Amino acid sequence: MMKTSSILRYIFIAICLFVSGKMASQEMVSLPNGGCGRLLDTNTSSANNGGLLCFRLGKEAANPANMTDIDVNSFASLKPGTGAGLFCSMHVGVGTTGADFPANKPIYIDFASDGFNFNPSFNGGEFVFYSNGQEIYRTGVNGHFFFDFGDNQERRIIKVIPPVAWDEVRLTFAEVIGIGFSFSQMRVYNILSEYYIDPMTYLSQPSDKTVAVGGSTTMTAVINNTPTDETPENVTYQWQVLNGSTWTDLANGPNYSNVTSSTLTINNVPIGFNNNQYRVVAKSSFYTCSFQAISSIGRLFVNSVNNPGTIAADQTLCRDINNDPAAFTQVSAAQVTGTAEYQWQSSTDNITFVNVANATSATYDAPPVTQTTYYRRGVRSVLNGNVTAYQFTNVVKITVKQSCLIKCIITNRMIYTKLNSN
């Protein structure tokens, strides 16, 4: 039993090496319409089958070898021609040698079409997959039904995922019955067993963030790198900050961490980071091909009270004359990065302060007081929904004297003296 398992293991390893060797033998090519792929570059074929009563001038399946040419601008073509036909068919194809390509693995076809058709007919172009000469799967490219006055398709990548293993793929044109004029051409430039998109695309982009000074926040950007897309797995990230007009790579330190991951963390945010702009550069590579995608910009807003300002001034009042303080003035305005909100407070001991109801303006006119009272103004900043804690100005003291009037005593007593005659 152990010997049998070892033999099977070696056979499996040999098959894997064979398949990987076949894959490695394929050429890597960069396509002019963007992207890079592994060119299917094995045996090719073409056929122009007459069919039954197939009379079409200019009907041609040509240059199948161009699909395996590293000149990625060369192409194989199908031209339906002009005339009448019954079961007319043609194809160009690329086959593999050795092991089949596995089921459910994408295949990518660099395809274009153009022309003019005026055919009362049912016809179409399809990609047909074979295994050992037997058709196993087909999918349409661009069909025509009755009247088609032109189907000009720019060169593009068509992704097909055959549900079964295959060893040959063909672009076919099979006309069931028809008569009319066709001045058209379907072109296949390349057939690729792997294809990677350039530029890469983002699933998520950085968004603007607002944080209170001293706080922390994150910026995130993630490349679209799911198992079904066309992005290599070895994606790297580098976050950058805009300094003047230059984007500078960030390094991990007291204020930044995870600068080479998809999520940047900004720590202990100082006020100097207000209005900073950030982006990430994502890169990936596949053999000789390299890709890069630059994210959109995320802006950092730092919410802060830089200076609560100052108020004036101390006052002394006499309770028995006038105990209504003059309105408190603003000597210097508060400096905030958002919108300033105010709250006045009072205290009778200069230790415990309480909010004064409805006193939420930059200045405040206090009501009459009956004892010495202390006042201060709190200010906070509101920015993009973020609210800081209150910071407070200097304290002003209102001293109240109980009695300031001078009381005079008036009497009607007469005071006299008698002079001594001596």
NUMARMAR-72132 format. One record per residue (C-alpha): residue number from 1; residue in three letters; x, y, z. Coordinates in steps of 0.25 Angstrom, whole numbers. Example, Ala and Ser with C-alpha at 12.3 -4.5 7.8 and 13.67 -1.06 7.14 Angstrom:
REM NUMARMAR-72132
<r resi="1" resn="ALA" x="49" y="-18" z="31"/>
<r resi="2" resn="SER" x="55" y="-4" z="29"/>
//
This chain:
REM NUMARMAR-72132
<r resi="1" resn="MET" x="0" y="0" z="0"/>
<r resi="2" resn="MET" x="11" y="10" z="4"/>
<r resi="3" resn="LYS" x="19" y="7" z="-9"/>
<r resi="4" resn="THR" x="6" y="9" z="-17"/>
<r resi="5" resn="SER" x="4" y="23" z="-10"/>
<r resi="6" resn="SER" x="18" y="27" z="-13"/>
<r resi="7" resn="ILE" x="16" y="23" z="-28"/>
<r resi="8" resn="LEU" x="4" y="31" z="-29"/>
<r resi="9" resn="ARG" x="10" y="43" z="-22"/>
<r resi="10" resn="TYR" x="22" y="43" z="-32"/>
<r resi="11" resn="ILE" x="12" y="42" z="-44"/>
<r resi="12" resn="PHE" x="4" y="54" z="-38"/>
<r resi="13" resn="ILE" x="17" y="62" z="-37"/>
<r resi="14" resn="ALA" x="21" y="58" z="-51"/>
<r resi="15" resn="ILE" x="8" y="63" z="-56"/>
<r resi="16" resn="CYS" x="9" y="76" z="-49"/>
<r resi="17" resn="LEU" x="23" y="78" z="-54"/>
<r resi="18" resn="PHE" x="18" y="75" z="-68"/>
<r resi="19" resn="VAL" x="7" y="84" z="-67"/>
<r resi="20" resn="SER" x="15" y="95" z="-61"/>
<r resi="21" resn="GLY" x="26" y="93" z="-72"/>
<r resi="22" resn="LYS" x="15" y="95" z="-83"/>
<r resi="23" resn="MET" x="10" y="108" z="-76"/>
<r resi="24" resn="ALA" x="25" y="113" z="-74"/>
<r resi="25" resn="SER" x="27" y="111" z="-89"/>
<r resi="26" resn="GLN" x="17" y="121" z="-93"/>
<r resi="27" resn="GLU" x="22" y="135" z="-97"/>
<r resi="28" resn="MET" x="19" y="147" z="-88"/>
<r resi="29" resn="VAL" x="13" y="159" z="-96"/>
<r resi="30" resn="SER" x="9" y="173" z="-93"/>
<r resi="31" resn="LEU" x="-4" y="177" z="-101"/>
<r resi="32" resn="PRO" x="-5" y="190" z="-107"/>
<r resi="33" resn="ASN" x="-19" y="192" z="-101"/>
<r resi="34" resn="GLY" x="-13" y="190" z="-87"/>
<r resi="35" resn="GLY" x="-10" y="179" z="-79"/>
<r resi="36" resn="CYS" x="-1" y="167" z="-80"/>
<r resi="37" resn="GLY" x="-3" y="152" z="-82"/>
<r resi="38" resn="ARG" x="3" y="138" z="-85"/>
<r resi="39" resn="LEU" x="1" y="136" z="-100"/>
<r resi="40" resn="LEU" x="-5" y="122" z="-104"/>
<r resi="41" resn="ASP" x="6" y="119" z="-114"/>
<r resi="42" resn="THR" x="4" y="105" z="-118"/>
<r resi="43" resn="ASN" x="-2" y="98" z="-131"/>
<r resi="44" resn="THR" x="-12" y="106" z="-139"/>
<r resi="45" resn="SER" x="-22" y="102" z="-150"/>
<r resi="46" resn="SER" x="-32" y="108" z="-159"/>
<r resi="47" resn="ALA" x="-43" y="103" z="-169"/>
<r resi="48" resn="ASN" x="-52" y="108" z="-179"/>
<r resi="49" resn="ASN" x="-62" y="97" z="-181"/>
<r resi="50" resn="GLY" x="-71" y="98" z="-193"/>
<r resi="51" resn="GLY" x="-84" y="93" z="-186"/>
<r resi="52" resn="LEU" x="-96" y="91" z="-194"/>
<r resi="53" resn="LEU" x="-99" y="100" z="-206"/>
<r resi="54" resn="CYS" x="-89" y="110" z="-200"/>
<r resi="55" resn="PHE" x="-87" y="121" z="-211"/>
<r resi="56" resn="ARG" x="-80" y="133" z="-204"/>
<r resi="57" resn="LEU" x="-69" y="141" z="-211"/>
<r resi="58" resn="GLY" x="-58" y="146" z="-202"/>
<r resi="59" resn="LYS" x="-61" y="135" z="-191"/>
<r resi="60" resn="GLU" x="-48" y="133" z="-184"/>
<r resi="61" resn="ALA" x="-42" y="128" z="-171"/>
<r resi="62" resn="ALA" x="-28" y="133" z="-171"/>
<r resi="63" resn="ASN" x="-15" y="134" z="-163"/>
<r resi="64" resn="PRO" x="-17" y="126" z="-151"/>
<r resi="65" resn="ALA" x="-2" y="126" z="-148"/>
<r resi="66" resn="ASN" x="-3" y="141" z="-145"/>
<r resi="67" resn="MET" x="-11" y="138" z="-132"/>
<r resi="68" resn="THR" x="2" y="131" z="-126"/>
<r resi="69" resn="ASP" x="11" y="142" z="-132"/>
<r resi="70" resn="ILE" x="18" y="151" z="-121"/>
<r resi="71" resn="ASP" x="15" y="163" z="-130"/>
<r resi="72" resn="VAL" x="2" y="165" z="-123"/>
<r resi="73" resn="ASN" x="-3" y="174" z="-134"/>
<r resi="74" resn="SER" x="-4" y="162" z="-144"/>
<r resi="75" resn="PHE" x="-17" y="155" z="-145"/>
<r resi="76" resn="ALA" x="-25" y="143" z="-151"/>
<r resi="77" resn="SER" x="-38" y="147" z="-158"/>
<r resi="78" resn="LEU" x="-51" y="141" z="-162"/>
<r resi="79" resn="LYS" x="-58" y="148" z="-174"/>
<r resi="80" resn="PRO" x="-72" y="143" z="-177"/>
<r resi="81" resn="GLY" x="-72" y="148" z="-191"/>
<r resi="82" resn="THR" x="-84" y="151" z="-200"/>
<r resi="83" resn="GLY" x="-94" y="142" z="-207"/>
<r resi="84" resn="ALA" x="-103" y="131" z="-202"/>
<r resi="85" resn="GLY" x="-101" y="118" z="-194"/>
<r resi="86" resn="LEU" x="-107" y="107" z="-186"/>
<r resi="87" resn="PHE" x="-99" y="102" z="-174"/>
<r resi="88" resn="CYS" x="-86" y="110" z="-178"/>
<r resi="89" resn="SER" x="-76" y="109" z="-167"/>
<r resi="90" resn="MET" x="-61" y="113" z="-165"/>
<r resi="91" resn="HIS" x="-52" y="115" z="-153"/>
<r resi="92" resn="VAL" x="-38" y="119" z="-148"/>
<r resi="93" resn="GLY" x="-33" y="112" z="-135"/>
<r resi="94" resn="VAL" x="-22" y="110" z="-126"/>
<r resi="95" resn="GLY" x="-19" y="96" z="-119"/>
<r resi="96" resn="THR" x="-10" y="91" z="-108"/>
<r resi="97" resn="THR" x="-1" y="80" z="-107"/>
<r resi="98" resn="GLY" x="0" y="71" z="-95"/>
<r resi="99" resn="ALA" x="-9" y="72" z="-83"/>
<r resi="100" resn="ASP" x="-22" y="79" z="-85"/>
<r resi="101" resn="PHE" x="-25" y="93" z="-79"/>
<r resi="102" resn="PRO" x="-33" y="91" z="-66"/>
<r resi="103" resn="ALA" x="-48" y="93" z="-65"/>
<r resi="104" resn="ASN" x="-53" y="107" z="-59"/>
<r resi="105" resn="LYS" x="-40" y="114" z="-62"/>
<r resi="106" resn="PRO" x="-42" y="127" z="-70"/>
<r resi="107" resn="ILE" x="-37" y="128" z="-84"/>
<r resi="108" resn="TYR" x="-35" y="142" z="-90"/>
<r resi="109" resn="ILE" x="-38" y="145" z="-105"/>
<r resi="110" resn="ASP" x="-32" y="159" z="-111"/>
<r resi="111" resn="PHE" x="-44" y="161" z="-121"/>
<r resi="112" resn="ALA" x="-49" y="171" z="-130"/>
<r resi="113" resn="SER" x="-60" y="172" z="-142"/>
<r resi="114" resn="ASP" x="-64" y="182" z="-152"/>
<r resi="115" resn="GLY" x="-72" y="182" z="-165"/>
<r resi="116" resn="PHE" x="-86" y="184" z="-171"/>
<r resi="117" resn="ASN" x="-96" y="172" z="-173"/>
<r resi="118" resn="PHE" x="-109" y="172" z="-180"/>
<r resi="119" resn="ASN" x="-114" y="158" z="-179"/>
<r resi="120" resn="PRO" x="-127" y="151" z="-178"/>
<r resi="121" resn="SER" x="-120" y="140" z="-171"/>
<r resi="122" resn="PHE" x="-117" y="134" z="-157"/>
<r resi="123" resn="ASN" x="-102" y="134" z="-154"/>
<r resi="124" resn="GLY" x="-92" y="137" z="-143"/>
<r resi="125" resn="GLY" x="-78" y="136" z="-138"/>
<r resi="126" resn="GLU" x="-75" y="127" z="-126"/>
<r resi="127" resn="PHE" x="-64" y="122" z="-118"/>
<r resi="128" resn="VAL" x="-64" y="107" z="-118"/>
<r resi="129" resn="PHE" x="-56" y="98" z="-109"/>
<r resi="130" resn="TYR" x="-51" y="84" z="-112"/>
<r resi="131" resn="SER" x="-45" y="72" z="-105"/>
<r resi="132" resn="ASN" x="-39" y="61" z="-113"/>
<r resi="133" resn="GLY" x="-46" y="67" z="-125"/>
<r resi="134" resn="GLN" x="-60" y="67" z="-119"/>
<r resi="135" resn="GLU" x="-68" y="79" z="-116"/>
<r resi="136" resn="ILE" x="-70" y="81" z="-101"/>
<r resi="137" resn="TYR" x="-74" y="96" z="-100"/>
<r resi="138" resn="ARG" x="-78" y="108" z="-108"/>
<r resi="139" resn="THR" x="-81" y="123" z="-105"/>
<r resi="140" resn="GLY" x="-86" y="134" z="-115"/>
<r resi="141" resn="VAL" x="-77" y="146" z="-118"/>
<r resi="142" resn="ASN" x="-86" y="155" z="-126"/>
<r resi="143" resn="GLY" x="-98" y="149" z="-134"/>
<r resi="144" resn="HIS" x="-106" y="155" z="-145"/>
<r resi="145" resn="PHE" x="-120" y="152" z="-148"/>
<r resi="146" resn="PHE" x="-127" y="157" z="-161"/>
<r resi="147" resn="PHE" x="-123" y="171" z="-163"/>
<r resi="148" resn="ASP" x="-109" y="176" z="-157"/>
<r resi="149" resn="PHE" x="-104" y="189" z="-163"/>
<r resi="150" resn="GLY" x="-91" y="188" z="-156"/>
<r resi="151" resn="ASP" x="-85" y="183" z="-143"/>
<r resi="152" resn="ASN" x="-72" y="191" z="-141"/>
<r resi="153" resn="GLN" x="-65" y="186" z="-128"/>
<r resi="154" resn="GLU" x="-53" y="192" z="-123"/>
<r resi="155" resn="ARG" x="-41" y="183" z="-120"/>
<r resi="156" resn="ARG" x="-45" y="177" z="-106"/>
<r resi="157" resn="ILE" x="-42" y="165" z="-97"/>
<r resi="158" resn="ILE" x="-53" y="155" z="-96"/>
<r resi="159" resn="LYS" x="-53" y="146" z="-84"/>
<r resi="160" resn="VAL" x="-58" y="132" z="-85"/>
<r resi="161" resn="ILE" x="-58" y="121" z="-74"/>
<r resi="162" resn="PRO" x="-60" y="107" z="-80"/>
<r resi="163" resn="PRO" x="-67" y="98" z="-70"/>
<r resi="164" resn="VAL" x="-59" y="86" z="-75"/>
<r resi="165" resn="ALA" x="-44" y="83" z="-78"/>
<r resi="166" resn="TRP" x="-41" y="86" z="-92"/>
<r resi="167" resn="ASP" x="-29" y="85" z="-102"/>
<r resi="168" resn="GLU" x="-34" y="94" z="-114"/>
<r resi="169" resn="VAL" x="-42" y="107" z="-116"/>
<r resi="170" resn="ARG" x="-47" y="112" z="-129"/>
<r resi="171" resn="LEU" x="-54" y="125" z="-134"/>
<r resi="172" resn="THR" x="-65" y="119" z="-143"/>
<r resi="173" resn="PHE" x="-75" y="125" z="-153"/>
<r resi="174" resn="ALA" x="-86" y="116" z="-156"/>
<r resi="175" resn="GLU" x="-97" y="121" z="-165"/>
<r resi="176" resn="VAL" x="-110" y="112" z="-165"/>
<r resi="177" resn="ILE" x="-116" y="118" z="-177"/>
<r resi="178" resn="GLY" x="-115" y="132" z="-183"/>
<r resi="179" resn="ILE" x="-114" y="141" z="-195"/>
<r resi="180" resn="GLY" x="-109" y="155" z="-196"/>
<r resi="181" resn="PHE" x="-97" y="164" z="-195"/>
<r resi="182" resn="SER" x="-86" y="164" z="-184"/>
<r resi="183" resn="PHE" x="-74" y="173" z="-184"/>
<r resi="184" resn="SER" x="-69" y="169" z="-170"/>
<r resi="185" resn="GLN" x="-58" y="163" z="-163"/>
<r resi="186" resn="MET" x="-56" y="157" z="-149"/>
<r resi="187" resn="ARG" x="-41" y="157" z="-144"/>
<r resi="188" resn="VAL" x="-34" y="150" z="-133"/>
<r resi="189" resn="TYR" x="-21" y="156" z="-129"/>
<r resi="190" resn="ASN" x="-17" y="147" z="-117"/>
<r resi="191" resn="ILE" x="-22" y="136" z="-108"/>
<r resi="192" resn="LEU" x="-17" y="137" z="-94"/>
<r resi="193" resn="SER" x="-17" y="126" z="-83"/>
<r resi="194" resn="GLU" x="-14" y="137" z="-73"/>
<r resi="195" resn="TYR" x="-17" y="152" z="-74"/>
<r resi="196" resn="TYR" x="-14" y="163" z="-64"/>
<r resi="197" resn="ILE" x="-20" y="177" z="-65"/>
<r resi="198" resn="ASP" x="-13" y="190" z="-65"/>
<r resi="199" resn="PRO" x="-16" y="199" z="-58"/>
<r resi="200" resn="MET" x="-21" y="191" z="-46"/>
<r resi="201" resn="THR" x="-34" y="195" z="-41"/>
<r resi="202" resn="TYR" x="-38" y="199" z="-26"/>
<r resi="203" resn="LEU" x="-49" y="193" z="-19"/>
<r resi="204" resn="SER" x="-49" y="204" z="-9"/>
<r resi="205" resn="GLN" x="-42" y="218" z="-9"/>
<r resi="206" resn="PRO" x="-37" y="227" z="2"/>
<r resi="207" resn="SER" x="-48" y="236" z="8"/>
<r resi="208" resn="ASP" x="-47" y="249" z="15"/>
<r resi="209" resn="LYS" x="-45" y="248" z="30"/>
<r resi="210" resn="THR" x="-47" y="258" z="42"/>
<r resi="211" resn="VAL" x="-41" y="255" z="55"/>
<r resi="212" resn="ALA" x="-38" y="263" z="68"/>
<r resi="213" resn="VAL" x="-24" y="268" z="70"/>
<r resi="214" resn="GLY" x="-16" y="257" z="77"/>
<r resi="215" resn="GLY" x="-26" y="246" z="72"/>
<r resi="216" resn="SER" x="-24" y="235" z="62"/>
<r resi="217" resn="THR" x="-30" y="231" z="49"/>
<r resi="218" resn="THR" x="-28" y="222" z="37"/>
<r resi="219" resn="MET" x="-28" y="223" z="22"/>
<r resi="220" resn="THR" x="-32" y="211" z="14"/>
<r resi="221" resn="ALA" x="-30" y="207" z="-1"/>
<r resi="222" resn="VAL" x="-32" y="192" z="-6"/>
<r resi="223" resn="ILE" x="-28" y="187" z="-19"/>
<r resi="224" resn="ASN" x="-38" y="178" z="-26"/>
<r resi="225" resn="ASN" x="-31" y="165" z="-24"/>
<r resi="226" resn="THR" x="-42" y="155" z="-23"/>
<r resi="227" resn="PRO" x="-40" y="140" z="-28"/>
<r resi="228" resn="THR" x="-48" y="143" z="-41"/>
<r resi="229" resn="ASP" x="-41" y="156" z="-45"/>
<r resi="230" resn="GLU" x="-29" y="158" z="-53"/>
<r resi="231" resn="THR" x="-19" y="164" z="-43"/>
<r resi="232" resn="PRO" x="-7" y="157" z="-38"/>
<r resi="233" resn="GLU" x="-7" y="153" z="-24"/>
<r resi="234" resn="ASN" x="7" y="160" z="-20"/>
<r resi="235" resn="VAL" x="1" y="174" z="-18"/>
<r resi="236" resn="THR" x="9" y="184" z="-10"/>
<r resi="237" resn="TYR" x="5" y="197" z="-5"/>
<r resi="238" resn="GLN" x="12" y="210" z="-2"/>
<r resi="239" resn="TRP" x="5" y="222" z="5"/>
<r resi="240" resn="GLN" x="9" y="236" z="1"/>
<r resi="241" resn="VAL" x="7" y="250" z="6"/>
<r resi="242" resn="LEU" x="7" y="263" z="-2"/>
<r resi="243" resn="ASN" x="18" y="272" z="2"/>
<r resi="244" resn="GLY" x="16" y="285" z="-6"/>
<r resi="245" resn="SER" x="15" y="279" z="-20"/>
<r resi="246" resn="THR" x="23" y="267" z="-17"/>
<r resi="247" resn="TRP" x="17" y="253" z="-13"/>
<r resi="248" resn="THR" x="26" y="247" z="-2"/>
<r resi="249" resn="ASP" x="27" y="233" z="2"/>
<r resi="250" resn="LEU" x="23" y="231" z="17"/>
<r resi="251" resn="ALA" x="31" y="223" z="27"/>
<r resi="252" resn="ASN" x="26" y="217" z="40"/>
<r resi="253" resn="GLY" x="29" y="226" z="52"/>
<r resi="254" resn="PRO" x="22" y="233" z="64"/>
<r resi="255" resn="ASN" x="10" y="238" z="55"/>
<r resi="256" resn="TYR" x="9" y="228" z="44"/>
<r resi="257" resn="SER" x="8" y="212" z="44"/>
<r resi="258" resn="ASN" x="5" y="202" z="34"/>
<r resi="259" resn="VAL" x="10" y="211" z="22"/>
<r resi="260" resn="THR" x="12" y="199" z="13"/>
<r resi="261" resn="SER" x="-1" y="192" z="15"/>
<r resi="262" resn="SER" x="-15" y="195" z="10"/>
<r resi="263" resn="THR" x="-19" y="203" z="22"/>
<r resi="264" resn="LEU" x="-11" y="214" z="27"/>
<r resi="265" resn="THR" x="-12" y="218" z="42"/>
<r resi="266" resn="ILE" x="-9" y="233" z="46"/>
<r resi="267" resn="ASN" x="-6" y="234" z="61"/>
<r resi="268" resn="ASN" x="-5" y="245" z="71"/>
<r resi="269" resn="VAL" x="-10" y="255" z="60"/>
<r resi="270" resn="PRO" x="-4" y="269" z="62"/>
<r resi="271" resn="ILE" x="-10" y="281" z="58"/>
<r resi="272" resn="GLY" x="0" y="283" z="47"/>
<r resi="273" resn="PHE" x="-6" y="271" z="39"/>
<r resi="274" resn="ASN" x="-19" y="279" z="36"/>
<r resi="275" resn="ASN" x="-22" y="279" z="21"/>
<r resi="276" resn="ASN" x="-11" y="268" z="19"/>
<r resi="277" resn="GLN" x="-14" y="260" z="6"/>
<r resi="278" resn="TYR" x="-11" y="245" z="5"/>
<r resi="279" resn="ARG" x="-11" y="235" z="-6"/>
<r resi="280" resn="VAL" x="-6" y="220" z="-8"/>
<r resi="281" resn="VAL" x="2" y="215" z="-19"/>
<r resi="282" resn="ALA" x="-1" y="200" z="-22"/>
<r resi="283" resn="LYS" x="8" y="191" z="-30"/>
<r resi="284" resn="SER" x="8" y="177" z="-35"/>
<r resi="285" resn="SER" x="17" y="169" z="-44"/>
<r resi="286" resn="PHE" x="16" y="156" z="-52"/>
<r resi="287" resn="TYR" x="29" y="151" z="-58"/>
<r resi="288" resn="THR" x="33" y="162" z="-68"/>
<r resi="289" resn="CYS" x="20" y="170" z="-66"/>
<r resi="290" resn="SER" x="18" y="181" z="-55"/>
<r resi="291" resn="PHE" x="6" y="189" z="-52"/>
<r resi="292" resn="GLN" x="3" y="201" z="-44"/>
<r resi="293" resn="ALA" x="-10" y="208" z="-39"/>
<r resi="294" resn="ILE" x="-10" y="221" z="-32"/>
<r resi="295" resn="SER" x="-22" y="223" z="-22"/>
<r resi="296" resn="SER" x="-31" y="236" z="-21"/>
<r resi="297" resn="ILE" x="-27" y="246" z="-10"/>
<r resi="298" resn="GLY" x="-32" y="246" z="4"/>
<r resi="299" resn="ARG" x="-31" y="259" z="12"/>
<r resi="300" resn="LEU" x="-29" y="260" z="27"/>
<r resi="301" resn="PHE" x="-36" y="270" z="35"/>
<r resi="302" resn="VAL" x="-31" y="273" z="49"/>
<r resi="303" resn="ASN" x="-41" y="278" z="58"/>
<r resi="304" resn="SER" x="-35" y="287" z="69"/>
<r resi="305" resn="VAL" x="-37" y="299" z="78"/>
<r resi="306" resn="ASN" x="-23" y="306" z="76"/>
<r resi="307" resn="ASN" x="-26" y="317" z="85"/>
<r resi="308" resn="PRO" x="-39" y="320" z="94"/>
<r resi="309" resn="GLY" x="-36" y="335" z="93"/>
<r resi="310" resn="THR" x="-37" y="345" z="105"/>
<r resi="311" resn="ILE" x="-48" y="353" z="112"/>
<r resi="312" resn="ALA" x="-49" y="365" z="120"/>
<r resi="313" resn="ALA" x="-49" y="370" z="131"/>
<r resi="314" resn="ASP" x="-49" y="370" z="146"/>
<r resi="315" resn="GLN" x="-60" y="379" z="152"/>
<r resi="316" resn="THR" x="-63" y="384" z="166"/>
<r resi="317" resn="LEU" x="-78" y="387" z="170"/>
<r resi="318" resn="CYS" x="-85" y="392" z="181"/>
<r resi="319" resn="ARG" x="-98" y="385" z="185"/>
<r resi="320" resn="ASP" x="-105" y="397" z="191"/>
<r resi="321" resn="ILE" x="-102" y="406" z="178"/>
<r resi="322" resn="ASN" x="-101" y="397" z="166"/>
<r resi="323" resn="ASN" x="-99" y="382" z="165"/>
<r resi="324" resn="ASP" x="-101" y="380" z="150"/>
<r resi="325" resn="PRO" x="-87" y="376" z="144"/>
<r resi="326" resn="ALA" x="-84" y="382" z="130"/>
<r resi="327" resn="ALA" x="-84" y="373" z="119"/>
<r resi="328" resn="PHE" x="-71" y="364" z="117"/>
<r resi="329" resn="THR" x="-64" y="368" z="105"/>
<r resi="330" resn="GLN" x="-55" y="359" z="96"/>
<r resi="331" resn="VAL" x="-40" y="364" z="96"/>
<r resi="332" resn="SER" x="-35" y="353" z="86"/>
<r resi="333" resn="ALA" x="-44" y="344" z="78"/>
<r resi="334" resn="ALA" x="-43" y="329" z="79"/>
<r resi="335" resn="GLN" x="-35" y="321" z="69"/>
<r resi="336" resn="VAL" x="-42" y="308" z="64"/>
<r resi="337" resn="THR" x="-41" y="300" z="51"/>
<r resi="338" resn="GLY" x="-56" y="298" z="50"/>
<r resi="339" resn="THR" x="-68" y="306" z="55"/>
<r resi="340" resn="ALA" x="-66" y="312" z="69"/>
<r resi="341" resn="GLU" x="-77" y="309" z="79"/>
<r resi="342" resn="TYR" x="-77" y="316" z="93"/>
<r resi="343" resn="GLN" x="-82" y="313" z="107"/>
<r resi="344" resn="TRP" x="-80" y="323" z="118"/>
<r resi="345" resn="GLN" x="-79" y="318" z="133"/>
<r resi="346" resn="SER" x="-79" y="324" z="146"/>
<r resi="347" resn="SER" x="-74" y="321" z="160"/>
<r resi="348" resn="THR" x="-74" y="326" z="174"/>
<r resi="349" resn="ASP" x="-61" y="320" z="179"/>
<r resi="350" resn="ASN" x="-53" y="320" z="166"/>
<r resi="351" resn="ILE" x="-52" y="305" z="167"/>
<r resi="352" resn="THR" x="-65" y="299" z="163"/>
<r resi="353" resn="PHE" x="-71" y="305" z="151"/>
<r resi="354" resn="VAL" x="-85" y="303" z="145"/>
<r resi="355" resn="ASN" x="-91" y="306" z="132"/>
<r resi="356" resn="VAL" x="-99" y="319" z="130"/>
<r resi="357" resn="ALA" x="-112" y="316" z="123"/>
<r resi="358" resn="ASN" x="-114" y="322" z="109"/>
<r resi="359" resn="ALA" x="-100" y="328" z="110"/>
<r resi="360" resn="THR" x="-95" y="323" z="97"/>
<r resi="361" resn="SER" x="-89" y="335" z="90"/>
<r resi="362" resn="ALA" x="-75" y="341" z="89"/>
<r resi="363" resn="THR" x="-79" y="352" z="99"/>
<r resi="364" resn="TYR" x="-88" y="352" z="111"/>
<r resi="365" resn="ASP" x="-95" y="362" z="119"/>
<r resi="366" resn="ALA" x="-97" y="356" z="133"/>
<r resi="367" resn="PRO" x="-109" y="359" z="142"/>
<r resi="368" resn="PRO" x="-108" y="367" z="155"/>
<r resi="369" resn="VAL" x="-100" y="359" z="165"/>
<r resi="370" resn="THR" x="-101" y="359" z="181"/>
<r resi="371" resn="GLN" x="-87" y="353" z="184"/>
<r resi="372" resn="THR" x="-74" y="352" z="178"/>
<r resi="373" resn="THR" x="-74" y="343" z="165"/>
<r resi="374" resn="TYR" x="-64" y="338" z="155"/>
<r resi="375" resn="TYR" x="-67" y="336" z="140"/>
<r resi="376" resn="ARG" x="-60" y="329" z="129"/>
<r resi="377" resn="ARG" x="-64" y="326" z="114"/>
<r resi="378" resn="GLY" x="-62" y="312" z="109"/>
<r resi="379" resn="VAL" x="-60" y="309" z="94"/>
<r resi="380" resn="ARG" x="-60" y="297" z="85"/>
<r resi="381" resn="SER" x="-59" y="294" z="71"/>
<r resi="382" resn="VAL" x="-69" y="286" z="62"/>
<r resi="383" resn="LEU" x="-63" y="281" z="49"/>
<r resi="384" resn="ASN" x="-70" y="271" z="39"/>
<r resi="385" resn="GLY" x="-78" y="266" z="51"/>
<r resi="386" resn="ASN" x="-66" y="264" z="60"/>
<r resi="387" resn="VAL" x="-67" y="272" z="73"/>
<r resi="388" resn="THR" x="-55" y="276" z="82"/>
<r resi="389" resn="ALA" x="-55" y="277" z="97"/>
<r resi="390" resn="TYR" x="-57" y="291" z="103"/>
<r resi="391" resn="GLN" x="-45" y="300" z="105"/>
<r resi="392" resn="PHE" x="-46" y="312" z="115"/>
<r resi="393" resn="THR" x="-42" y="326" z="115"/>
<r resi="394" resn="ASN" x="-36" y="334" z="126"/>
<r resi="395" resn="VAL" x="-45" y="336" z="138"/>
<r resi="396" resn="VAL" x="-51" y="350" z="141"/>
<r resi="397" resn="LYS" x="-55" y="354" z="156"/>
<r resi="398" resn="ILE" x="-67" y="362" z="160"/>
<r resi="399" resn="THR" x="-65" y="367" z="174"/>
<r resi="400" resn="VAL" x="-77" y="371" z="181"/>
<r resi="401" resn="LYS" x="-76" y="381" z="193"/>
<r resi="402" resn="GLN" x="-89" y="380" z="202"/>
<r resi="403" resn="SER" x="-89" y="396" z="206"/>
<r resi="404" resn="CYS" x="-82" y="407" z="199"/>
<r resi="405" resn="LEU" x="-91" y="419" z="204"/>
<r resi="406" resn="ILE" x="-85" y="429" z="214"/>
<r resi="407" resn="LYS" x="-96" y="431" z="225"/>
<r resi="408" resn="CYS" x="-96" y="445" z="232"/>
<r resi="409" resn="ILE" x="-103" y="447" z="246"/>
<r resi="410" resn="ILE" x="-110" y="460" z="248"/>
<r resi="411" resn="THR" x="-115" y="465" z="261"/>
<r resi="412" resn="ASN" x="-121" y="478" z="267"/>
<r resi="413" resn="ARG" x="-113" y="478" z="280"/>
<r resi="414" resn="MET" x="-107" y="491" z="283"/>
<r resi="415" resn="ILE" x="-93" y="492" z="290"/>
<r resi="416" resn="TYR" x="-89" y="505" z="297"/>
<r resi="417" resn="THR" x="-79" y="509" z="307"/>
<r resi="418" resn="LYS" x="-78" y="520" z="317"/>
<r resi="419" resn="LEU" x="-66" y="529" z="316"/>
<r resi="420" resn="ASN" x="-59" y="532" z="329"/>
<r resi="421" resn="SER" x="-58" y="547" z="332"/>
<r resi="422" resn="ASN" x="-45" y="545" z="339"/>
//
